[in-house]
Amino acid sequence: MKTLTLKAPAKINLYLHVLDKRPDGFHNIETIFEKIDLCDKIILKERKRGIKLLCRPKLVPGDKQKNLGARAAQALLAKTNLKRGVEIRITKKIPVACGLGGGSSDAASVLLGLNKLFSCKLSRKELLQIAEQLGADVPFFLLSASRAMGRGKGEVLTPLRLKRENWYILVYPKGLALSTRKMYQDPRITLTKAPYGVKIVRCALEKGDLTALDETSFNSFESILRKKYKQILQIKKALKSLGAYATLVSGSGPCVFGIAQSRKEAMDISRNLRAQERDWQVIVAKTYVNNSKRED
């Protein structure tokens, strides 16, 4: 039986402006995605029939109807009418329900992996059609590009030039997990207007200008989260005091990130944060660069 091992990288949002609610229940957004090298490990193993799902740690959704990786496999098998099965082993490194897109990345990796494992020869367009049905972030993870601007509900994507790889310090309060669906249901989410447009942030990012990025990065969820969870503001202040740039909530939170100018600076900031507060989980990561050749 054939086996395939994959990496599923996390993402951050360097800009996220929630615009308005759509007739389909989603929201129109403008965002800038970036993959980071905090990755889940996925092993796909061919089996005669059925989908078997194994997850570590067990707090990860093990229900095949709730786990996006398993749902991706079901959707691809249905699309191709293949009478085959797969065992999916997911080892989670990406924190669950923290705004880092782990479930969406797992789903995209399963789609790409099964397309290769079973020689389905589905086109990028066909894979994107499946991805859009699974979740708004899933199409981004099908791209080989490290960064992309997203519009619509996040599925209208423009890959961005990678001027420089960034080093990030990720911080989130231990035990705090937030539902993206519930966060988007908050009626205040469309009321906060961004001081700068997405093109300004894109320009700063493509120039590698951390000072400009510090001034222009934005997330519509931040004002709501800061009022509800005091730890969010505390984390932002701590990162800022230690010299991090563009401190921002990722996605719908609660993970907060800051940008360092080098690996050494990122490691120094992370050590200081761990010494300050034991109730925070601190992770250092950098821009994820996919060297495999895949069409964007």
C-alpha positions as CSV (number, residue, x, y, z in Angstrom):
1,M,0.0,0.0,0.0
2,K,1.3,3.4,-1.0
3,T,2.1,6.0,1.7
4,L,2.7,9.8,1.5
5,T,4.0,12.2,4.2
6,L,3.1,15.9,4.0
7,K,3.6,19.1,5.9
8,A,0.6,21.4,6.6
9,P,1.8,24.9,7.5
10,A,0.0,27.4,9.7
11,K,-0.9,30.9,8.5
12,I,-1.1,34.4,9.9
13,N,-3.1,37.3,8.7
14,L,-1.0,40.5,8.3
15,Y,-4.2,42.4,7.4
16,L,-7.8,41.3,7.9
17,H,-10.7,43.8,7.2
18,V,-14.2,42.3,7.5
19,L,-16.4,44.3,5.1
20,D,-20.0,43.0,5.0
21,K,-22.1,39.9,5.3
22,R,-22.9,38.0,2.1
23,P,-26.2,36.3,1.1
24,D,-24.5,32.9,1.6
25,G,-23.8,33.6,5.3
26,F,-20.1,34.3,4.8
27,H,-18.5,37.8,5.0
28,N,-16.6,39.7,2.3
29,I,-13.1,40.3,3.5
30,E,-9.8,41.8,2.4
31,T,-6.8,40.0,3.9
32,I,-3.1,39.2,3.4
33,F,-2.2,35.6,4.3
34,E,1.3,34.3,5.0
35,K,2.3,30.7,5.6
36,I,4.7,30.1,8.5
37,D,6.8,27.1,9.3
38,L,4.8,25.8,12.2
39,C,3.5,22.7,10.6
40,D,1.2,19.7,11.2
41,K,2.5,16.4,10.0
42,I,0.1,14.3,7.8
43,I,0.6,10.7,6.7
44,L,-1.7,9.3,4.0
45,K,-1.8,5.6,3.6
46,E,-3.8,3.8,1.0
47,R,-6.3,1.2,2.1
48,K,-8.9,-0.9,0.3
49,R,-11.9,1.1,1.4
50,G,-13.2,3.6,3.9
51,I,-11.5,6.5,5.7
52,K,-9.7,5.9,8.9
53,L,-8.7,9.0,10.9
54,L,-6.0,9.0,13.6
55,C,-5.1,12.2,15.4
56,R,-2.5,13.2,18.0
57,P,-3.0,14.7,20.5
58,K,-6.5,13.4,21.0
59,L,-8.0,16.9,21.7
60,V,-7.9,17.4,17.9
61,P,-11.3,16.6,16.3
62,G,-11.3,12.9,15.7
63,D,-14.8,12.8,14.3
64,K,-14.7,12.3,10.5
65,Q,-17.6,14.7,10.1
66,K,-15.9,17.4,12.1
67,N,-12.3,17.0,11.0
68,L,-11.5,19.0,7.9
69,G,-8.8,16.6,6.8
70,A,-11.2,13.7,6.8
71,R,-13.9,15.8,5.1
72,A,-11.5,16.8,2.4
73,A,-10.8,13.1,1.7
74,Q,-14.5,12.3,1.5
75,A,-15.1,15.2,-0.9
76,L,-12.2,14.2,-3.2
77,L,-13.3,10.5,-3.3
78,A,-16.8,11.6,-4.1
79,K,-15.6,14.0,-6.8
80,T,-13.5,11.3,-8.5
81,N,-15.9,8.3,-7.8
82,L,-12.8,6.4,-6.6
83,K,-13.7,3.1,-4.8
84,R,-10.6,3.3,-2.6
85,G,-9.9,4.2,1.0
86,V,-7.3,6.1,3.0
87,E,-5.8,6.2,6.5
88,I,-5.1,9.8,7.6
89,R,-2.7,10.3,10.5
90,I,-2.5,13.9,11.7
91,T,0.1,14.9,14.3
92,K,-0.9,18.4,15.4
93,K,1.7,21.1,16.1
94,I,-0.5,24.1,15.1
95,P,-2.7,25.1,18.1
96,V,-6.4,24.4,17.6
97,A,-8.9,27.3,17.4
98,C,-6.2,30.0,17.7
99,G,-6.6,31.8,14.3
100,L,-3.7,30.0,12.6
101,G,-5.7,28.0,10.1
102,G,-4.5,24.5,11.1
103,G,-7.7,22.7,10.1
104,S,-7.8,24.4,6.7
105,S,-4.2,23.6,6.0
106,D,-4.7,20.0,6.9
107,A,-7.7,19.9,4.4
108,A,-5.6,21.4,1.6
109,S,-2.7,19.0,2.2
110,V,-5.1,16.0,2.1
111,L,-6.5,17.2,-1.2
112,L,-3.1,17.7,-2.7
113,G,-1.8,14.5,-1.2
114,L,-4.6,12.3,-2.4
115,N,-4.6,13.8,-5.8
116,K,-1.0,12.6,-6.0
117,L,-1.3,9.3,-4.1
118,F,-4.2,8.1,-6.3
119,S,-3.0,9.8,-9.5
120,C,-6.4,11.6,-9.8
121,K,-5.0,14.3,-12.1
122,L,-7.5,16.8,-10.9
123,S,-6.7,20.3,-12.1
124,R,-6.0,23.3,-9.9
125,K,-9.5,24.6,-10.7
126,E,-11.1,21.3,-9.7
127,L,-9.2,21.2,-6.4
128,L,-10.2,24.8,-5.7
129,Q,-13.8,24.0,-6.2
130,I,-13.6,21.3,-3.6
131,A,-11.6,23.5,-1.3
132,E,-14.1,26.4,-1.4
133,Q,-16.8,24.0,-0.1
134,L,-14.7,23.0,2.9
135,G,-13.7,26.4,4.2
136,A,-12.8,30.0,3.3
137,D,-9.1,29.6,4.1
138,V,-8.6,26.2,2.4
139,P,-7.9,27.6,-1.1
140,F,-5.0,29.7,0.1
141,F,-3.2,26.6,1.3
142,L,-3.5,25.0,-2.2
143,L,-1.1,27.7,-3.5
144,S,2.6,27.2,-3.5
145,A,3.1,31.0,-2.8
146,S,4.0,31.9,0.7
147,R,1.9,35.0,0.7
148,A,-1.3,36.1,-1.0
149,M,-3.9,38.8,-0.9
150,G,-7.4,37.4,-0.4
151,R,-10.8,38.9,-1.3
152,G,-14.4,37.7,-1.5
153,K,-14.7,35.3,1.5
154,G,-10.9,34.7,1.2
155,E,-11.0,32.5,-1.9
156,V,-10.2,35.1,-4.5
157,L,-6.4,35.0,-4.3
158,T,-3.5,37.1,-5.7
159,P,-0.1,35.6,-4.9
160,L,2.4,38.2,-3.6
161,R,6.2,38.6,-4.2
162,L,8.3,37.3,-1.3
163,K,10.7,40.2,-0.7
164,R,12.0,38.8,2.6
165,E,11.3,36.0,5.0
166,N,10.0,37.2,8.3
167,W,10.6,35.9,11.8
168,Y,7.6,35.7,14.1
169,I,6.9,35.4,17.7
170,L,3.5,33.8,18.3
171,V,1.8,34.1,21.7
172,Y,-1.5,33.0,23.0
173,P,-3.1,32.4,26.4
174,K,-3.0,28.8,27.4
175,G,-6.4,27.2,27.4
176,L,-8.1,29.9,25.4
177,A,-9.7,28.7,22.1
178,L,-12.1,30.7,20.0
179,S,-14.7,29.6,17.5
180,T,-14.2,31.4,14.2
181,R,-17.9,30.9,13.4
182,K,-19.0,32.5,16.6
183,M,-16.5,35.4,16.2
184,Y,-18.0,36.2,12.8
185,Q,-21.5,36.2,14.3
186,D,-20.6,39.2,16.5
187,P,-22.6,42.1,14.9
188,R,-19.8,44.6,15.8
189,I,-17.4,42.9,13.4
190,T,-18.3,45.0,10.3
191,L,-18.4,48.3,12.2
192,T,-14.6,48.7,12.6
193,K,-13.1,50.5,9.7
194,A,-9.4,50.0,8.7
195,P,-7.3,53.2,8.8
196,Y,-5.3,52.0,5.8
197,G,-6.3,50.0,2.7
198,V,-4.9,46.5,1.9
199,K,-2.8,47.9,-1.0
200,I,-0.8,50.1,1.4
201,V,0.0,47.0,3.6
202,R,0.8,45.0,0.5
203,C,3.3,47.6,-0.6
204,A,5.0,47.7,2.8
205,L,5.2,43.9,2.9
206,E,6.6,43.7,-0.6
207,K,9.3,46.3,0.2
208,G,10.2,44.5,3.4
209,D,9.5,47.7,5.4
210,L,8.7,46.6,8.9
211,T,8.2,50.2,10.1
212,A,5.5,50.8,7.6
213,L,4.0,47.4,8.2
214,D,3.9,48.3,11.9
215,E,1.9,51.4,11.2
216,T,-0.6,49.9,8.7
217,S,-1.3,46.3,9.7
218,F,-4.9,45.8,10.9
219,N,-7.4,43.2,12.1
220,S,-11.2,43.8,12.5
221,F,-11.4,41.3,15.4
222,E,-8.9,43.1,17.6
223,S,-11.1,45.8,19.1
224,I,-13.6,43.1,20.1
225,L,-11.0,40.7,21.5
226,R,-9.2,43.4,23.5
227,K,-12.4,44.3,25.3
228,K,-13.4,40.7,26.0
229,Y,-10.0,39.2,26.9
230,K,-7.5,41.4,28.7
231,Q,-4.7,38.9,27.9
232,I,-4.8,40.0,24.3
233,L,-3.9,43.6,25.1
234,Q,-1.3,42.4,27.6
235,I,0.4,40.2,25.0
236,K,0.5,43.0,22.5
237,K,2.0,45.5,25.0
238,A,4.6,42.9,26.0
239,L,5.6,42.2,22.4
240,K,5.8,45.9,21.6
241,S,7.9,46.6,24.7
242,L,10.4,44.0,23.6
243,G,10.8,45.6,20.1
244,A,8.5,43.4,18.0
245,Y,6.9,45.0,14.9
246,A,3.3,44.8,13.6
247,T,1.9,43.1,16.7
248,L,-1.5,41.8,15.6
249,V,-4.1,39.2,16.3
250,S,-4.1,36.4,13.6
251,G,-7.5,35.5,12.0
252,S,-10.3,35.5,14.6
253,G,-7.8,35.0,17.4
254,P,-6.7,34.5,20.1
255,C,-3.1,34.1,18.9
256,V,-1.1,37.3,18.7
257,F,2.1,37.6,16.7
258,G,4.9,40.1,16.4
259,I,7.7,40.4,13.8
260,A,11.3,40.3,14.7
261,Q,14.2,41.6,12.6
262,S,16.2,38.4,12.9
263,R,16.1,34.9,14.3
264,K,18.3,35.9,17.2
265,E,15.9,38.8,18.1
266,A,12.9,36.5,17.8
267,M,14.5,34.0,20.2
268,D,15.5,36.7,22.7
269,I,11.9,38.1,22.7
270,S,10.5,34.6,23.2
271,R,12.8,33.9,26.2
272,N,11.8,37.3,27.8
273,L,8.1,36.5,27.3
274,R,8.3,33.0,28.8
275,A,10.1,34.5,31.8
276,Q,7.4,37.2,32.2
277,E,4.3,35.1,32.0
278,R,3.9,31.3,32.4
279,D,0.3,31.3,31.3
280,W,1.3,32.2,27.7
281,Q,2.3,29.7,25.1
282,V,5.2,31.2,23.0
283,I,6.3,29.9,19.6
284,V,9.0,31.2,17.2
285,A,8.3,30.7,13.5
286,K,9.4,32.1,10.2
287,T,7.9,32.5,6.7
288,Y,7.2,29.0,5.2
289,V,8.8,28.6,1.7
290,N,7.5,25.7,-0.3
291,N,10.2,24.6,-2.7
292,S,8.1,22.0,-4.5
293,K,6.8,23.0,-7.9
294,R,3.1,23.5,-7.9
295,E,1.0,25.8,-10.1
296,D,-0.4,29.0,-8.5
